[in-house]
Amino acid sequence: MPAVSSTATLSGRGTVAHHPDRDPFDIVGLGFGPSNLGLAIAVAEHNADVDRTGDRRIRAAFVESKSEFGWHTGMLLPGTTMQISFLKDLATQRSATSAFTFVNYLSEKSRLSEFINHQTFFPTRLEFHDYLRWAADKVEADVRYSTSVVSIRDCGDFFEVATADGETPLRARHVVVAGGLVPHLPAGITESDRVFHNHRLLERLEALPEQRHRRFAVVGAGQSAAEVVAHLHETFPDAEVHGIFARYGYSPADDSPYANRIFDPAAVDDFYAADEPVRRRLLSYHRSTNYSCVDLPLIEELYRREYAERVADDRRLFMRGASDVEAIAADDAGVDLTVRHGPTRHTDVLTCDAVVYATGFRPMPLGGLLGDLYDDRHPGAPAVTRDYRLVTRRPTSGGIYLQGGTEHTHGMSSSLLSNIAIRSGEILDSILRASAGTAASAAS
Ligand SMILES: Cc1cc2nc3c(=O)[nH]c(=O)nc-3n(C[C@H](O)[C@H](O)[C@H](O)COP(=O)(O)OP(=O)(O)OC[C@H]3O[C@@H](n4cnc5c(N)ncnc54)[C@H](O)[C@@H]3O)c2cc1C
């Protein structure tokens, strides 16, 4: 809901009346997924407290490409569960008494006792999505949906944030970029109605043209790949499903307690303080907490299904480990996928109705958005200060903060939900400190 504020900004010039279009916002956020939703909550809670703290209100606006709040809706597969504890919600770790905790959501939905009886830390993704949407509806925030940020330009005292709808660019003292990750396809793969990345699986399946071959293939060995295999196997009960991956078999995700510490807020300090070789070593040791790994119960479930088909001598689930896609040819009628088994060098051609690439994501590229502000000496791994402020090619009066895309500096939790509550609080604190500094120098 667009909110037009007429109270003080953080500009450091005291309480002034706003001309909402031209006075810079204190914060403009790119994206309104969980990360900037977490920030919007931290901002709203800060503003609600200003009468008590004597602090200043801050004015924020967010730009979101989607037409409404949504969290990876293409992968909201029935039965899939969260891979982090519900306590790593948008607020608890920053403020356990916040009105935006998952526990308060349950309470408002009159499901608290039922959830407790469920005895789980890992709600379904559908329920967590409902929680996130509830929080997005509840928080008082100015969100401009259905348009995208196309550029961020430095104008001295403020940034101009231009949007694709051609509206007057938003002015911002600080920008918080939280655009998430970009789906990654292997080189040479062209998306079509029958060949696509898993991130929009449900929409793609709905729009799938006629299915003549009763066969699907899923490329990849991570959690999403295994979930897609299971979903296709359930949804198309007379179709074959082939999982294709370079590993010999799916590997289990390490969610054991000590390994999980890599996602703790304190681990961000450790990671940030570490030298480059130590950072690389830690990321490599703990890859199996997040990358190319599958929750053990799902591995066991898929194995159980495949084994039952062997017993019944009625196979339609096939795991093709140690295998690669050697060639792919798609037309309106189907997709011919040439799969090569590495050890034996044997190749098969599978004619499929669709091939799903669950081949991961990459950080959002920043160069195009930031133009000459972007320091392209370390593409994909820019310098970032501990408070998540991007080091730009030249100094700017305000900050461009990153929520996500900082795994190389802040560690494994960078692209996950784990640390959103704390990180949002840290970014807000940094902006408050920067603004207090501006106020002090303006007053002197
Ligand atoms: C299927 C799936 C399941 C996952 N499950 C978990 C999990 O259980 N636990 C966990 O910790 N992590 C999980 N993740 C990781 C995931 O990255 C985080 O859950 C979370 O989405 C990060 O939030 P975000 O706001 O940073 O990014 P996103 O959720 O990707 O949100 C970014 C938003 O920015 C918008 N946007 C992008 N570019 C622009 C632009 N130029 N202008 C305007 N808007 C823009 C996008 O439309 C999007 O809404 C999962 C990821 C996937 C794909």
The ligand as a MOL file (V3000), in Angstrom:
LIG
                    3D

  0  0  0     0  0            999 V3000
M  V30 BEGIN CTAB
M  V30 COUNTS 53 58 0 0 0
M  V30 BEGIN ATOM
M  V30 1 C 12.6560 -23.5970 -4.5840 0
M  V30 2 C 13.5040 -22.8940 -3.5700 0
M  V30 3 C 13.4120 -23.2460 -2.2370 0
M  V30 4 C 14.1900 -22.6010 -1.2920 0
M  V30 5 N 14.0900 -22.9980 -0.0020 0
M  V30 6 C 14.8550 -22.3940 0.9170 0
M  V30 7 C 14.7970 -22.7970 2.2770 0
M  V30 8 O 14.0650 -23.7070 2.6570 0
M  V30 9 N 15.5900 -22.1520 3.1800 0
M  V30 10 C 16.4240 -21.1350 2.7890 0
M  V30 11 O 17.0940 -20.5660 3.6430 0
M  V30 12 N 16.5060 -20.7520 1.5100 0
M  V30 13 C 15.7570 -21.3520 0.5660 0
M  V30 14 N 15.8610 -20.9620 -0.7340 0
M  V30 15 C 16.8380 -19.8920 -1.1100 0
M  V30 16 C 16.1780 -18.5530 -1.4380 0
M  V30 17 O 17.1210 -17.7790 -2.0970 0
M  V30 18 C 15.6650 -17.7930 -0.2270 0
M  V30 19 O 14.6690 -18.5790 0.3270 0
M  V30 20 C 14.9920 -16.4430 -0.4890 0
M  V30 21 O 14.1840 -16.5010 -1.6290 0
M  V30 22 C 15.9440 -15.2680 -0.5560 0
M  V30 23 O 15.1470 -14.1000 -0.5450 0
M  V30 24 P 15.5020 -12.8200 -1.4230 0
M  V30 25 O 14.4800 -11.8060 -1.1000 0
M  V30 26 O 16.9240 -12.4680 -1.1980 0
M  V30 27 O 15.4020 -13.2970 -2.9330 0
M  V30 28 P 14.1000 -13.6950 -3.7690 0
M  V30 29 O 13.1850 -14.5140 -2.9840 0
M  V30 30 O 14.6010 -14.2700 -5.0490 0
M  V30 31 O 13.3950 -12.3010 -4.0590 0
M  V30 32 C 13.9660 -11.3480 -4.9110 0
M  V30 33 C 12.8480 -10.5010 -5.4770 0
M  V30 34 O 13.3840 -9.4390 -6.2440 0
M  V30 35 C 12.5940 -9.2500 -7.3980 0
M  V30 36 N 13.4270 -8.5920 -8.4060 0
M  V30 37 C 14.5180 -9.1080 -9.0300 0
M  V30 38 N 15.0700 -8.1830 -9.8420 0
M  V30 39 C 14.3020 -7.0710 -9.7170 0
M  V30 40 C 14.3780 -5.7800 -10.3110 0
M  V30 41 N 15.3540 -5.4300 -11.1680 0
M  V30 42 N 13.4430 -4.8620 -9.9580 0
M  V30 43 C 12.4530 -5.1780 -9.0810 0
M  V30 44 N 12.3400 -6.3980 -8.5040 0
M  V30 45 C 13.2750 -7.3260 -8.8130 0
M  V30 46 C 12.1310 -10.6450 -7.7570 0
M  V30 47 O 10.9260 -10.6000 -8.5170 0
M  V30 48 C 11.9210 -11.2690 -6.3940 0
M  V30 49 O 10.5980 -11.1660 -5.9240 0
M  V30 50 C 15.0910 -21.5890 -1.6880 0
M  V30 51 C 15.2010 -21.2400 -3.0310 0
M  V30 52 C 14.4090 -21.8850 -3.9750 0
M  V30 53 C 14.5650 -21.5120 -5.4010 0
M  V30 END ATOM
M  V30 BEGIN BOND
M  V30 1 1 1 2
M  V30 2 1 2 3
M  V30 3 2 2 52
M  V30 4 2 3 4
M  V30 5 1 4 5
M  V30 6 1 4 50
M  V30 7 2 5 6
M  V30 8 1 6 7
M  V30 9 1 6 13
M  V30 10 2 7 8
M  V30 11 1 7 9
M  V30 12 1 9 10
M  V30 13 2 10 11
M  V30 14 1 10 12
M  V30 15 2 12 13
M  V30 16 1 13 14
M  V30 17 1 14 15
M  V30 18 1 14 50
M  V30 19 1 15 16
M  V30 20 1 16 17
M  V30 21 1 16 18
M  V30 22 1 18 19
M  V30 23 1 18 20
M  V30 24 1 20 21
M  V30 25 1 20 22
M  V30 26 1 22 23
M  V30 27 1 23 24
M  V30 28 2 24 25
M  V30 29 1 24 26
M  V30 30 1 24 27
M  V30 31 1 27 28
M  V30 32 2 28 29
M  V30 33 1 28 30
M  V30 34 1 28 31
M  V30 35 1 31 32
M  V30 36 1 32 33
M  V30 37 1 33 34
M  V30 38 1 33 48
M  V30 39 1 34 35
M  V30 40 1 35 36
M  V30 41 1 35 46
M  V30 42 1 36 37
M  V30 43 1 36 45
M  V30 44 2 37 38
M  V30 45 1 38 39
M  V30 46 1 39 40
M  V30 47 2 39 45
M  V30 48 1 40 41
M  V30 49 2 40 42
M  V30 50 1 42 43
M  V30 51 2 43 44
M  V30 52 1 44 45
M  V30 53 1 46 47
M  V30 54 1 46 48
M  V30 55 1 48 49
M  V30 56 2 50 51
M  V30 57 1 51 52
M  V30 58 1 52 53
M  V30 END BOND
M  V30 END CTAB
M  END
